[in-house]
Amino acid sequence: MRVRHEGRRYHPAMRLVKDTRAAVLRIEAERALQQGRWIFTPTLTTTSGYDTSGSITGWAEMIEAVEEVGWTLYHWSASLDIHGNPQAYPLFRRRA
């Protein structure tokens, strides 16, 4: 069975991967807050098979997970890895 999300069809296992990646990033963001950090800079990656004209699977969920625990997206940088897959470097600032 495939699940429809944002106009696309995903295998249920893909949904689990997206949810897991967001959950791990959330834990890292919470840990950075507990350590008293004011800046949090994860790396967002993807594998091949993305649609260049649409949203990159999982990135919105990861950004939301970080912002939900007290960070605000401040700056964004993106590039392609050696295989041509997008990767992003968001800079989050802690909310005062």
Secondary structure, 3 states (H helix, E strand, C coil): CCEEECCEEECHHHHHHHHHHHHHHHHHHHHHHHCCCCEECCCEECCCCCCCCCCCCCHHHHHHHHHHCCEEEEEEEEEECCCCCEEEEEEEEECC
